[in-house]
Amino acid sequence: MKRSTAIGHLVETGEVSSEQLRFRDTDIGWPVEELWVTGDLLGLADVVDAGSVVLVLDVPPDEAPWLAINYAGEWAGDQLRLRKRPLLWCYRPLGWPVWNHQHRRLVRYWSAGAGLDDAVIDALRTRRLDRLDVVEPTATELTGQLQAELLVSRGHLRTVVERYWDPDWRRENKGYDESPEDHLWRAAAAVSEMQDALDELKT
């Protein structure tokens, strides 16, 4: 995908997010506080495999552990048409740093308070990467955050395992693009990923 195409998708997601803010104080709501770009677009390449976007959601951290399905986040992704765009995407809770073991260098390009950041979009288009305010954790910061998140993800995994054969839970978590097996895989994969990242940081 051309760099310009990927950046065009970032602009569109920012514009849609600004439009959705009108529902924030209604029953519909809008959970997205910030949009961040990461991955290949923070480099100089003219062609990228895929753009990567992180949605920051106004939800408690224990409702959005890594890789777990959060329905507010999934709904927001649908509104932004992220499943139909050539963008990799995920979400993070507002109470945690936007970075994690998978996304260590990020730039915010939209916020609920300021809207689309034209300066960021222009810097990405012109490859003036020195103008970007890149957020990146130190090894110590990442280690501490991973340790905290691992506790939450282990608790989530225990909950999924305990409820896995409960008929009501399975019924509630079986639908379009979702299954009890998917929830279990996500919970186990998150714990495995974070433990591997911590082990790597120790070496």
Stockholm file with secondary structure:
# STOCKHOLM 1.0

chainA/1-203         MKRSTAIGHLVETGEVSSEQLRFRDTDIGWPVEELWVTGDLLGLADVVDAGSVVLVLDVPPDEAPWLAINYAGEWAGDQLRLRKRPLLWCYRPLGWPVWNHQHRRLVRYWSAGAGLDDAVIDALRTRRLDRLDVVEPTATELTGQLQAELLVSRGHLRTVVERYWDPDWRRENKGYDESPEDHLWRAAAAVSEMQDALDELKT
#=GR chainA/1-203 SS CBHHHHHHHHHHHHHHHHHHGGGTTSSSCCCEEEEEEEGGGGSCCSBCSCEEEEEEESSCGGGSCTTCCCHHHHHHHHHTTGGGSSEEEEEEETTSCSCCSSCCSEEEEEETTTEECHHHHHHHHHTCGGGSCCBCCCHHHHHHHHHHHHHHHHHHHHHHHHHTTCHHHHHHTCBTTBCHHHHHHHHHHHHHHHHHHHHHHHC
#=GC SS_cons         CBHHHHHHHHHHHHHHHHHHGGGTTSSSCCCEEEEEEEGGGGSCCSBCSCEEEEEEESSCGGGSCTTCCCHHHHHHHHHTTGGGSSEEEEEEETTSCSCCSSCCSEEEEEETTTEECHHHHHHHHHTCGGGSCCBCCCHHHHHHHHHHHHHHHHHHHHHHHHHTTCHHHHHHTCBTTBCHHHHHHHHHHHHHHHHHHHHHHHC
//
